Amino acid sequence: MKRDPLFSIGDFAIWSAILGGVIGYQLWAHASEPALTTAVSAIGQMAG
C-alpha cells in the first residue's frame, strides 16, 4: 500500500497563495497611507 504525502504540490501552492494573500492584506491594511502611496508611485515610475 502506497502512502500519500501529507501535502501534494498543488495543495502547497494553494495554501501558500491563501496565506500570502491574508498576510499581504494585513500588511496593506495596517500600512500608513502616505507610505503606501509613495511605494505605488515609485513602482509606477520604475515601470514607466
QUILINBEL-V216730 format. One record per pair of residues at least 4 apart in sequence whose C-alpha atoms are under 8 Angstrom apart, sorted by the first residue. I is the first residue (numbers start at 1). GAP is how many residues later the second one is. Records with the same first field share a line. If there is no record, write none. Layout:
BEGIN
I=GAP, GAP
END
This chain:
BEGIN
7=4, 5
8=4
9=4
10=4
11=4
12=4
13=4
14=4
15=4
16=4
17=4
18=4
19=4
20=4
21=4
22=4
23=4
24=4
25=4
26=4
27=4
28=8
31=4, 5
32=4
33=4
34=4
35=4
36=4
37=4
38=4
39=4
40=4
41=4
42=4
43=4
44=4
END
